[in-house]
Amino acid sequence: MEAILKTKLGKFYIQYSDQGLSLLSFSIPSKVDDKQKDKTFLADLTKQLNEFSEGKRREFNIKLDIVGTDFQKKVWRELLKIKHGSVTSYGEIAKKLKVTGGQRAVGGANNRNKIPIIIPCHRVIRANGELGGYAGGLKLKEKLLAIEGVALK
């Protein structure tokens, strides 16, 4: 199933199944078939994203249907462990996963995260304190970190 979700953080294109959310995208396609929608799921997801944007939610309670390689899933599980209001680097995640020199591989997996915000890839920055990239743009990454009270250099 697919839908356009309107939240206080902006509009998102989402895909979901009975197993959970599989895509939260900043890119909105021109045509979306949202005839079959789970209104309860969509209302809950919208509510949680809005609460997060207002600083009232620290963790999400949304079922996820995560699709990716084994390595990507390992990286994404590590992202889910990053506490609200904290940041880490690509290198630190590589160390935790015992991937020697794996910053680029971690960065690649981070870049392929199909469920940003919920799987908090915005909490990963460069070792030098710079933001790095973000699919939703650096302004949104800064905003998400500011919502969480992260002071940037």
Disulfide bonds with the S-S distance in Angstrom:
none
